[in-house]
């Protein structure tokens, strides 16, 4: 297996995929005994090692990895411990590998001071956001168990998303895009908020009295609801085969 450099816990997970079962030399699964194959090999693509890295140590060599894994200090610590150990030996080396990267007393290079501050700030921000998602069960099973709208509640820390409804309009009558027993539920899409903010001007949205009436009938808040009008034209920005694409440039 070949992998780009990643945080040590993810590399341990990937390494585990190389040899999940005990097999004989021909690759057949054995019920017991020793594995007869050669030890698995995990090759890791990483930046050139630097004992005193600068802030751009990762981004200058692996821009995509730097974006996906913003905690560059932990990436450097991962490379350091793997260079020292030369292998991932599980389970005997699990504690050493994890604590060498995530331990409280790790020696972080000065070059990563800025990214460390950003990651620490993100940690406390995420923790505060998670605390706001707590449900208050004292009132019982009712709307008062949370101050957030149901669609805003989340059990994951991820980029905020937007809910969109797809509709058709014929003779001033608004109907759901999807057929079936629950057509409006099947006409719902969720997209990244950042994507919608960039492309929202490329779609025709339901407005005016038709939109007001739709919100009443579907029990949706008019301040947050977004209904996209879908037509047979490719320029409407939605395709049954490609999904939500935005209007094509002429």
MIDOSE-1310 file (N, C-alpha, C; in nm, 2 decimals, decimal comma, always signed):
residues 250
xxxx	+0,08/-0,12/+0,00/+0,00/+0,00/+0,00/+0,09/+0,12/+0,00; +0,05/+0,23/-0,07/+0,11/+0,35/-0,08/+0,02/+0,46/-0,02; +0,07/+0,54/+0,07/-0,02/+0,64/+0,13/+0,06/+0,77/+0,14; -0,01/+0,89/+0,12/+0,05/+1,01/+0,16/+0,06/+1,02/+0,31
xxxx	+0,15/+1,10/+0,36/+0,17/+1,13/+0,50/+0,03/+1,17/+0,56; +0,00/+1,12/+0,67/-0,13/+1,15/+0,74/-0,10/+1,14/+0,89; -0,19/+1,19/+0,97/-0,18/+1,17/+1,12/-0,16/+1,03/+1,15; -0,08/+1,00/+1,26/-0,04/+0,86/+1,29/-0,16/+0,77/+1,31
xxxx	-0,27/+0,82/+1,37/-0,38/+0,73/+1,39/-0,45/+0,68/+1,26; -0,45/+0,77/+1,16/-0,50/+0,73/+1,03/-0,41/+0,63/+0,96; -0,28/+0,65/+0,98/-0,19/+0,56/+0,91/-0,19/+0,42/+0,98; -0,22/+0,42/+1,11/-0,23/+0,29/+1,18/-0,36/+0,22/+1,12
xxxx	-0,46/+0,29/+1,10/-0,59/+0,24/+1,05/-0,56/+0,18/+0,91; -0,49/+0,26/+0,82/-0,46/+0,21/+0,69/-0,38/+0,09/+0,69; -0,28/+0,09/+0,77/-0,19/-0,03/+0,78/-0,26/-0,15/+0,82; -0,37/-0,14/+0,90/-0,45/-0,25/+0,94/-0,52/-0,32/+0,82
xxxx	-0,54/-0,25/+0,72/-0,61/-0,30/+0,60/-0,52/-0,40/+0,52; -0,39/-0,39/+0,55/-0,30/-0,47/+0,47/-0,30/-0,62/+0,51; -0,34/-0,65/+0,64/-0,33/-0,79/+0,69/-0,44/-0,81/+0,80; -0,56/-0,82/+0,75/-0,67/-0,83/+0,85/-0,69/-0,97/+0,90
xxxx	-0,65/-1,07/+0,82/-0,68/-1,21/+0,85/-0,56/-1,29/+0,84; -0,55/-1,40/+0,92/-0,44/-1,50/+0,91/-0,46/-1,58/+0,78; -0,36/-1,59/+0,70/-0,37/-1,66/+0,57/-0,24/-1,74/+0,55; -0,26/-1,84/+0,46/-0,14/-1,92/+0,42/-0,06/-1,85/+0,31
xxxx	+0,04/-1,91/+0,26/+0,13/-1,85/+0,16/+0,06/-1,83/+0,03; -0,06/-1,89/+0,01/-0,13/-1,88/-0,11/-0,25/-1,78/-0,10; -0,26/-1,72/+0,02/-0,36/-1,62/+0,04/-0,49/-1,67/+0,10; -0,50/-1,80/+0,12/-0,62/-1,86/+0,18/-0,63/-1,84/+0,33
xxxx	-0,75/-1,81/+0,37/-0,78/-1,78/+0,51/-0,75/-1,90/+0,60; -0,68/-1,89/+0,71/-0,66/-1,99/+0,81/-0,74/-1,97/+0,94; -0,79/-2,07/+1,00/-0,86/-2,05/+1,12/-0,77/-2,02/+1,24; -0,65/-2,07/+1,24/-0,56/-2,04/+1,35/-0,41/-2,05/+1,30
xxxx	-0,32/-2,03/+1,39/-0,18/-2,04/+1,35/-0,12/-1,91/+1,31; +0,00/-1,92/+1,25/+0,07/-1,80/+1,21/+0,05/-1,77/+1,06; +0,05/-1,64/+1,03/+0,04/-1,60/+0,89/+0,16/-1,64/+0,82; +0,14/-1,70/+0,70/+0,25/-1,76/+0,62/+0,30/-1,66/+0,51
xxxx	+0,24/-1,54/+0,50/+0,28/-1,45/+0,40/+0,40/-1,36/+0,45; +0,46/-1,29/+0,35/+0,57/-1,20/+0,39/+0,50/-1,08/+0,46; +0,58/-1,01/+0,55/+0,52/-0,90/+0,62/+0,47/-0,79/+0,53; +0,36/-0,73/+0,55/+0,30/-0,63/+0,46/+0,39/-0,51/+0,46
xxxx	+0,39/-0,43/+0,35/+0,47/-0,31/+0,34/+0,38/-0,19/+0,31; +0,39/-0,09/+0,39/+0,32/+0,04/+0,37/+0,42/+0,14/+0,34; +0,42/+0,20/+0,22/+0,51/+0,30/+0,18/+0,44/+0,44/+0,20; +0,51/+0,53/+0,26/+0,45/+0,66/+0,29/+0,52/+0,77/+0,21
xxxx	+0,45/+0,85/+0,14/+0,50/+0,97/+0,07/+0,50/+1,09/+0,16; +0,61/+1,14/+0,19/+0,62/+1,25/+0,29/+0,72/+1,36/+0,24; +0,71/+1,48/+0,30/+0,81/+1,58/+0,26/+0,95/+1,54/+0,31; +1,05/+1,60/+0,25/+1,19/+1,57/+0,29/+1,20/+1,61/+0,44
xxxx	+1,27/+1,52/+0,52/+1,27/+1,54/+0,66/+1,35/+1,67/+0,69; +1,31/+1,74/+0,80/+1,37/+1,86/+0,84/+1,36/+1,87/+0,99; +1,48/+1,87/+1,06/+1,48/+1,88/+1,21/+1,42/+2,01/+1,26; +1,43/+2,12/+1,18/+1,38/+2,25/+1,22/+1,29/+2,30/+1,11
xxxx	+1,17/+2,25/+1,10/+1,08/+2,29/+0,99/+1,03/+2,43/+1,00; +1,00/+2,49/+0,89/+0,93/+2,62/+0,89/+0,78/+2,59/+0,87; +0,71/+2,70/+0,87/+0,56/+2,70/+0,87/+0,51/+2,63/+0,74; +0,59/+2,65/+0,63/+0,54/+2,59/+0,50/+0,60/+2,46/+0,47
xxxx	+0,66/+2,39/+0,57/+0,72/+2,26/+0,56/+0,63/+2,16/+0,48; +0,50/+2,15/+0,51/+0,41/+2,06/+0,45/+0,35/+2,12/+0,32; +0,31/+2,24/+0,33/+0,23/+2,30/+0,22/+0,32/+2,32/+0,09; +0,45/+2,34/+0,11/+0,54/+2,36/+0,00/+0,56/+2,23/-0,08
xxxx	+0,55/+2,11/-0,01/+0,57/+1,98/-0,08/+0,45/+1,91/-0,11; +0,35/+1,92/-0,02/+0,22/+1,84/-0,04/+0,10/+1,93/-0,01; +0,07/+2,02/-0,11/-0,03/+2,12/-0,09/-0,17/+2,06/-0,05; -0,21/+1,95/-0,12/-0,34/+1,89/-0,09/-0,34/+1,84/+0,05
xxxx	-0,24/+1,77/+0,09/-0,23/+1,71/+0,22/-0,24/+1,82/+0,33; -0,17/+1,93/+0,30/-0,17/+2,04/+0,39/-0,31/+2,10/+0,42; -0,39/+2,09/+0,31/-0,53/+2,14/+0,32/-0,61/+2,05/+0,40; -0,60/+1,92/+0,37/-0,68/+1,82/+0,43/-0,65/+1,80/+0,58
xxxx	-0,52/+1,81/+0,61/-0,48/+1,79/+0,75/-0,41/+1,92/+0,80; -0,49/+2,02/+0,85/-0,43/+2,15/+0,88/-0,34/+2,15/+1,00; -0,34/+2,05/+1,08/-0,25/+2,04/+1,20/-0,12/+1,99/+1,16; -0,04/+2,08/+1,10/+0,09/+2,04/+1,04/+0,19/+2,00/+1,14
xxxx	+0,18/+2,04/+1,26/+0,27/+2,00/+1,36/+0,26/+1,85/+1,39; +0,13/+1,80/+1,40/+0,11/+1,66/+1,42/+0,16/+1,58/+1,31; +0,15/+1,63/+1,19/+0,20/+1,56/+1,07/+0,35/+1,54/+1,08; +0,42/+1,65/+1,13/+0,57/+1,64/+1,15/+0,60/+1,54/+1,26
xxxx	+0,53/+1,55/+1,37/+0,55/+1,45/+1,48/+0,53/+1,31/+1,43; +0,43/+1,29/+1,34/+0,40/+1,16/+1,29/+0,52/+1,11/+1,21; +0,58/+1,19/+1,12/+0,69/+1,15/+1,04/+0,81/+1,12/+1,13; +0,83/+1,20/+1,24/+0,94/+1,18/+1,32/+0,94/+1,05/+1,39
xxxx	+0,82/+1,01/+1,45/+0,82/+0,89/+1,53/+0,83/+0,77/+1,43; +0,77/+0,78/+1,31/+0,78/+0,67/+1,22/+0,92/+0,65/+1,17; +1,00/+0,76/+1,15/+1,14/+0,75/+1,11/+1,22/+0,68/+1,22; +1,18/+0,72/+1,35/+1,26/+0,66/+1,46/+1,23/+0,51/+1,47
xxxx	+1,10/+0,47/+1,46/+1,06/+0,33/+1,48/+1,08/+0,24/+1,36; +1,07/+0,30/+1,24/+1,09/+0,23/+1,12/+0,98/+0,13/+1,08; +0,88/+0,12/+1,16/+0,77/+0,03/+1,14/+0,65/+0,06/+1,23; +0,53/+0,01/+1,19/+0,42/+0,02/+1,28/+0,39/-0,12/+1,33
xxxx	+0,42/-0,15/+1,46/+0,41/-0,28/+1,52/+0,29/-0,27/+1,62; +0,19/-0,34/+1,58/+0,06/-0,34/+1,67/+0,04/-0,48/+1,73; -0,01/-0,48/+1,85/-0,05/-0,36/+1,93/+0,06/-0,31/+2,02; +0,18/-0,37/+2,02/+0,28/-0,33/+2,12/+0,33/-0,19/+2,11
xxxx	+0,32/-0,13/+1,99/+0,37/+0,01/+1,98/+0,26/+0,11/+1,97; +0,14/+0,07/+2,00/+0,02/+0,17/+1,98/+0,04/+0,29/+2,07; +0,06/+0,26/+2,20/+0,07/+0,38/+2,30/+0,19/+0,47/+2,26; +0,30/+0,41/+2,22/+0,42/+0,50/+2,19/+0,39/+0,58/+2,07
xxxx	+0,33/+0,52/+1,97/+0,30/+0,60/+1,84/+0,20/+0,71/+1,87; +0,09/+0,68/+1,94/-0,01/+0,78/+1,97/+0,04/+0,89/+2,06; +0,10/+0,86/+2,17/+0,15/+0,96/+2,26/+0,26/+1,04/+2,20; +0,34/+0,99/+2,11/+0,45/+1,07/+2,05/+0,40/+1,18/+1,96
xxxx	+0,27/+1,17/+1,92/+0,21/+1,27/+1,83/+0,11/+1,35/+1,91; +0,03/+1,29/+2,00/-0,08/+1,36/+2,06/-0,06/+1,38/+2,21; +0,05/+1,34/+2,26/+0,08/+1,35/+2,41/+0,09/+1,50/+2,45; +0,06/+1,52/+2,58/+0,07/+1,66/+2,63/+0,21/+1,72/+2,63
xxxx	+0,31/+1,63/+2,64/+0,44/+1,68/+2,66/+0,53/+1,67/+2,53; +0,46/+1,66/+2,42/+0,54/+1,65/+2,29/+0,61/+1,78/+2,26; +0,73/+1,77/+2,20/+0,81/+1,89/+2,17/+0,78/+1,94/+2,03; +0,70/+2,05/+2,02/+0,66/+2,10/+1,89/+0,75/+2,20/+1,84
xxxx	+0,80/+2,19/+1,72/+0,89/+2,29/+1,66/+0,83/+2,43/+1,66; +0,92/+2,53/+1,67/+0,88/+2,67/+1,68/+0,81/+2,71/+1,55; +0,85/+2,65/+1,44/+0,79/+2,68/+1,31/+0,64/+2,66/+1,30; +0,59/+2,57/+1,39/+0,45/+2,54/+1,38/+0,37/+2,62/+1,49
xxxx	+0,42/+2,72/+1,55/+0,36/+2,80/+1,65/+0,22/+2,85/+1,61; +0,22/+2,91/+1,48/+0,10/+2,97/+1,43/-0,01/+2,87/+1,41; +0,02/+2,75/+1,35/-0,08/+2,65/+1,32/-0,12/+2,59/+1,45; -0,03/+2,58/+1,55/-0,07/+2,52/+1,68/-0,18/+2,61/+1,75
xxxx	-0,16/+2,74/+1,74/-0,25/+2,84/+1,80/-0,39/+2,83/+1,73; -0,38/+2,81/+1,59/-0,51/+2,80/+1,52/-0,58/+2,67/+1,56; -0,51/+2,56/+1,57/-0,57/+2,43/+1,61/-0,62/+2,43/+1,75; -0,55/+2,50/+1,84/-0,60/+2,51/+1,97/-0,73/+2,59/+1,98
xxxx	-0,73/+2,70/+1,90/-0,86/+2,78/+1,89/-0,97/+2,71/+1,84; -0,94/+2,62/+1,73/-1,05/+2,54/+1,67/-1,10/+2,44/+1,77; -1,01/+2,38/+1,85/-1,05/+2,28/+1,95/-1,15/+2,34/+2,05; -1,12/+2,46/+2,10/-1,22/+2,52/+2,20/-1,34/+2,57/+2,13
xxxx	-1,33/+2,61/+2,01/-1,45/+2,65/+1,93/-1,54/+2,53/+1,91; -1,48/+2,42/+1,87/-1,56/+2,30/+1,84/-1,63/+2,25/+1,97; -1,55/+2,26/+2,08/-1,61/+2,21/+2,21/-1,73/+2,30/+2,25; -1,72/+2,43/+2,23/-1,83/+2,52/+2,26/-1,95/+2,50/+2,18
xxxx	-1,92/+2,47/+2,05/-2,03/+2,44/+1,95/-2,10/+2,31/+1,99; -2,02/+2,21/+2,03/-2,08/+2,08/+2,07/-2,17/+2,10/+2,19; -2,13/+2,18/+2,29/-2,20/+2,20/+2,41/-2,34/+2,27/+2,38; -2,34/+2,35/+2,27/-2,47/+2,41/+2,24/-2,57/+2,31/+2,18
xxxx	-2,52/+2,20/+2,13/-2,60/+2,10/+2,07/-2,67/+2,00/+2,17; -2,63/+2,02/+2,30/-2,69/+1,93/+2,40/-2,84/+1,95/+2,41; -2,91/+1,84/+2,43/-3,05/+1,84/+2,44/-3,09/+1,85/+2,59; -3,19/+1,93/+2,62/-3,25/+1,94/+2,75/-3,37/+1,85/+2,76
xxxx	-3,35/+1,73/+2,83/-3,46/+1,64/+2,84/-3,56/+1,67/+2,95; -3,54/+1,77/+3,03/-3,63/+1,80/+3,14/-3,77/+1,83/+3,09; -3,79/+1,91/+2,98/-3,93/+1,94/+2,94/-4,00/+1,82/+2,88; -3,93/+1,71/+2,86/-3,99/+1,59/+2,79/-3,97/+1,60/+2,64
xxxx	-4,05/+1,52/+2,57/-4,04/+1,51/+2,43/-4,11/+1,62/+2,36; -4,05/+1,73/+2,34/-4,11/+1,85/+2,28/-4,01/+1,94/+2,21; -4,06/+2,05/+2,15/-3,97/+2,14/+2,08/-3,87/+2,21/+2,17; -3,90/+2,22/+2,29/-3,82/+2,30/+2,39/-3,69/+2,23/+2,43
xxxx	-3,67/+2,11/+2,38/-3,55/+2,04/+2,43/-3,42/+2,10/+2,37; -3,44/+2,19/+2,27/-3,32/+2,26/+2,21/-3,36/+2,39/+2,16; -3,27/+2,49/+2,16/-3,29/+2,62/+2,11/-3,27/+2,63/+1,96; -3,22/+2,52/+1,90/-3,19/+2,52/+1,76/-3,30/+2,46/+1,67
xxxx	-3,31/+2,50/+1,55/-3,41/+2,44/+1,46/-3,36/+2,30/+1,43; -3,45/+2,20/+1,41/-3,41/+2,06/+1,39/-3,31/+2,04/+1,28; -3,32/+2,12/+1,17/-3,22/+2,10/+1,06/-3,08/+2,15/+1,10; -3,07/+2,23/+1,20/-2,94/+2,29/+1,25/-2,87/+2,20/+1,35
xxxx	-2,95/+2,10/+1,41/-2,89/+2,01/+1,50/-2,79/+1,91/+1,43; -2,68/+1,88/+1,50/-2,59/+1,79/+1,43/-2,51/+1,71/+1,54; -2,48/+1,59/+1,51/-2,39/+1,51/+1,60/-2,25/+1,50/+1,55; -2,22/+1,57/+1,44/-2,09/+1,57/+1,38/-2,04/+1,72/+1,37
xxxx	-1,91/+1,73/+1,38/-1,84/+1,86/+1,36/-1,80/+1,87/+1,21; -1,88/+1,93/+1,13/-1,86/+1,93/+0,99/-1,90/+2,07/+0,93; -1,86/+2,09/+0,81/-1,90/+2,22/+0,74/-2,05/+2,23/+0,74; -2,10/+2,35/+0,77/-2,24/+2,37/+0,77/-2,31/+2,35/+0,64
xxxx	-2,42/+2,29/+0,64/-2,49/+2,26/+0,51/-2,63/+2,34/+0,50; -2,68/+2,34/+0,38/-2,80/+2,41/+0,35/-2,90/+2,31/+0,29; -3,03/+2,32/+0,34/-3,13/+2,23/+0,28/-3,21/+2,30/+0,17; -3,22/+2,23/+0,06/-3,29/+2,28/-0,06/-3,40/+2,18/-0,10
xxxx	-3,51/+2,24/-0,14/-3,62/+2,16/-0,20/-3,63/+2,19/-0,35; -3,65/+2,08/-0,42/-3,67/+2,09/-0,56/-3,82/+2,08/-0,60; -3,87/+2,18/-0,68/-4,01/+2,19/-0,71/-4,03/+2,21/-0,86; -4,15/+2,18/-0,91/-4,19/+2,21/-1,04/-4,31/+2,31/-1,03
xxxx	-4,32/+2,40/-1,13/-4,43/+2,49/-1,13/-4,50/+2,48/-1,27; -4,63/+2,44/-1,27/-4,70/+2,44/-1,39/-4,84/+2,50/-1,37; -4,87/+2,60/-1,45/-5,00/+2,68/-1,43/-5,01/+2,73/-1,29; -4,90/+2,79/-1,24/-4,89/+2,85/-1,11/-4,92/+2,75/-0,99
xxxx	-4,91/+2,62/-1,02/-4,93/+2,52/-0,92/-4,79/+2,46/-0,89; -4,75/+2,46/-0,76/-4,62/+2,41/-0,72/-4,63/+2,26/-0,68; -4,55/+2,18/-0,74/-4,55/+2,04/-0,71/-4,41/+1,99/-0,68; -4,39/+1,88/-0,60/-4,26/+1,83/-0,57/-4,19/+1,78/-0,70
xxxx	-4,06/+1,78/-0,70/-3,99/+1,73/-0,82/-4,00/+1,58/-0,83; -3,99/+1,51/-0,71/-3,99/+1,37/-0,71/-4,13/+1,31/-0,70; -4,15/+1,20/-0,76/-4,28/+1,13/-0,75/-4,28/+1,04/-0,62; -4,39/+0,96/-0,60/-4,39/+0,86/-0,50/-4,48/+0,90/-0,38
xxxx	-4,47/+0,81/-0,28/-4,56/+0,83/-0,16/-4,52/+0,95/-0,08; -4,40/+0,98/-0,07/-4,35/+1,10/+0,01/-4,27/+1,19/-0,08; -4,33/+1,26/-0,18/-4,26/+1,33/-0,28/-4,18/+1,45/-0,23; -4,23/+1,52/-0,13/-4,15/+1,64/-0,08/-4,02/+1,59/-0,01
xxxx	-4,04/+1,48/+0,07/-3,92/+1,43/+0,14/-3,82/+1,38/+0,04; -3,86/+1,33/-0,08/-3,77/+1,27/-0,18/-3,72/+1,39/-0,27; -3,77/+1,51/-0,25/-3,72/+1,62/-0,33/-3,63/+1,71/-0,25; -3,57/+1,66/-0,14/-3,48/+1,74/-0,06/-3,34/+1,71/-0,09
xxxx	-3,25/+1,82/-0,10/-3,11/+1,80/-0,11/-3,04/+1,88/+0,00; -2,92/+1,84/+0,03/-2,84/+1,91/+0,13/-2,70/+1,94/+0,06; -2,66/+2,06/+0,06/-2,53/+2,10/+0,00/-2,45/+2,18/+0,10; -2,32/+2,19/+0,08/-2,24/+2,27/+0,17/-2,28/+2,42/+0,16
xxxx	-2,28/+2,48/+0,27/-2,32/+2,62/+0,28/-2,23/+2,71/+0,19; -2,10/+2,68/+0,19/-2,00/+2,75/+0,11/-2,03/+2,74/-0,04; -2,07/+2,62/-0,08/-2,10/+2,60/-0,22/-2,23/+2,68/-0,26; -2,33/+2,68/-0,17/-2,45/+2,75/-0,20/-2,43/+2,90/-0,21
xxxx	-2,35/+2,95/-0,12/-2,32/+3,10/-0,12/-2,25/+3,14/-0,25; -2,18/+3,05/-0,31/-2,11/+3,08/-0,43/-2,20/+3,06/-0,55; -2,29/+2,97/-0,55/-2,37/+2,94/-0,67/-2,52/+2,98/-0,66; -2,57/+3,03/-0,55/-2,71/+3,05/-0,53/-2,77/+3,14/-0,63
xxxx	-2,70/+3,23/-0,69/-2,75/+3,32/-0,80/-2,77/+3,25/-0,93; -2,73/+3,12/-0,94/-2,75/+3,05/-1,07/-2,88/+2,97/-1,08; -2,96/+2,98/-0,98/-3,09/+2,91/-0,98/-3,21/+3,00/-0,97; -3,32/+2,95/-1,03/-3,45/+3,02/-1,01/-3,51/+2,96/-0,88
xxxx	-3,55/+3,06/-0,80/-3,61/+3,02/-0,67/-3,75/+3,05/-0,66; -3,83/+2,97/-0,59/-3,97/+3,00/-0,57/-3,99/+3,12/-0,49; -4,07/+3,22/-0,53/-4,08/+3,35/-0,46/-4,23/+3,39/-0,45; -4,25/+3,50/-0,38/-4,38/+3,56/-0,38/-4,48/+3,48/-0,31
xxxx	-4,61/+3,49/-0,35/-4,72/+3,43/-0,28/-4,71/+3,27/-0,29; -4,66/+3,22/-0,40/-4,64/+3,08/-0,42/-4,54/+3,02/-0,31; -4,44/+3,10/-0,28/-4,34/+3,06/-0,18/-4,40/+3,07/-0,04; -4,48/+3,17/-0,02/-4,54/+3,19/+0,11/-4,64/+3,08/+0,14
xxxx	-4,72/+3,04/+0,04/-4,81/+2,93/+0,05/-4,75/+2,80/+0,07; -4,64/+2,78/+0,00/-4,56/+2,65/+0,02/-4,51/+2,64/+0,16; -4,46/+2,75/+0,22/-4,41/+2,74/+0,35/-4,52/+2,71/+0,45; -4,64/+2,76/+0,43/-4,75/+2,73/+0,52/-4,79/+2,58/+0,51
xxxx	-4,80/+2,53/+0,39/-4,84/+2,40/+0,36/-4,74/+2,29/+0,41; -4,61/+2,33/+0,40/-4,50/+2,23/+0,44/-4,45/+2,26/+0,58; -4,51/+2,36/+0,65/-4,46/+2,39/+0,78/-4,32/+2,43/+0,79; -4,27/+2,51/+0,70/-4,13/+2,55/+0,69/-4,12/+2,70/+0,72
xxxx	-4,01/+2,73/+0,78/-3,98/+2,87/+0,82/-3,94/+2,95/+0,69; -4,01/+3,05/+0,65/-3,98/+3,13/+0,53/-3,85/+3,20/+0,54; -3,79/+3,22/+0,66/-3,66/+3,28/+0,67/-3,55/+3,19/+0,63; -3,57/+3,06/+0,63/-3,47/+2,97/+0,60/-3,49/+2,88/+0,48
xxxx	-3,62/+2,86/+0,45/-3,65/+2,76/+0,34/-3,60/+2,81/+0,20; -3,55/+2,72/+0,12/-3,51/+2,75/-0,01/-3,57/+2,65/-0,11; -3,65/+2,70/-0,20/-3,71/+2,61/-0,30/-3,66/+2,64/-0,44; -3,60/+2,55/-0,51/-3,55/+2,57/-0,64/-3,65/+2,52/-0,74
xxxx	-3,67/+2,60/-0,84/-3,77/+2,56/-0,95/-3,69/+2,48/-1,06; -3,73/+2,36/-1,08/-3,66/+2,27/-1,18/-3,75/+2,27/-1,30; -3,68/+2,28/-1,42/-3,75/+2,27/-1,55/-3,68/+2,16/-1,63; -3,73/+2,14/-1,75/-3,67/+2,04/-1,84/-3,55/+2,10/-1,91
xxxx	-3,52/+2,22/-1,89/-3,40/+2,28/-1,95/-3,28/+2,25/-1,87; -3,16/+2,23/-1,93/-3,04/+2,20/-1,86/-2,99/+2,33/-1,79; -3,04/+2,44/-1,83/-3,00/+2,57/-1,77/-3,06/+2,59/-1,63; -3,15/+2,50/-1,59/-3,21/+2,52/-1,46/-3,12/+2,49/-1,35
xxxx	-3,01/+2,42/-1,38/-2,91/+2,40/-1,28/-2,92/+2,27/-1,21; -3,02/+2,18/-1,24/-3,03/+2,05/-1,18/-3,05/+1,95/-1,29; -2,98/+1,83/-1,27/-2,99/+1,72/-1,36/-3,02/+1,60/-1,29; -3,11/+1,51/-1,34/-3,14/+1,39/-1,27/-3,02/+1,29/-1,27
xxxx	-2,93/+1,31/-1,36/-2,81/+1,22/-1,37/-2,69/+1,28/-1,30; -2,67/+1,41/-1,30/-2,56/+1,48/-1,25/-2,58/+1,55/-1,11; -2,71/+1,57/-1,08/-2,74/+1,63/-0,96/-2,74/+1,78/-0,97; -2,71/+1,85/-0,86/-2,71/+2,00/-0,86/-2,58/+2,05/-0,92
xxxx	-2,59/+2,12/-1,03/-2,47/+2,16/-1,10/-2,46/+2,31/-1,11; -2,57/+2,38/-1,10/-2,56/+2,53/-1,13/-2,58/+2,55/-1,28; -2,61/+2,67/-1,32/-2,64/+2,69/-1,46/-2,51/+2,69/-1,54; -2,51/+2,63/-1,66/-2,39/+2,62/-1,74/-2,37/+2,76/-1,81
xx	-2,24/+2,79/-1,83/-2,21/+2,91/-1,90/-2,23/+2,89/-2,04; -2,28/+3,00/-2,11/-2,31/+2,99/-2,25/-2,18/+2,98/-2,33
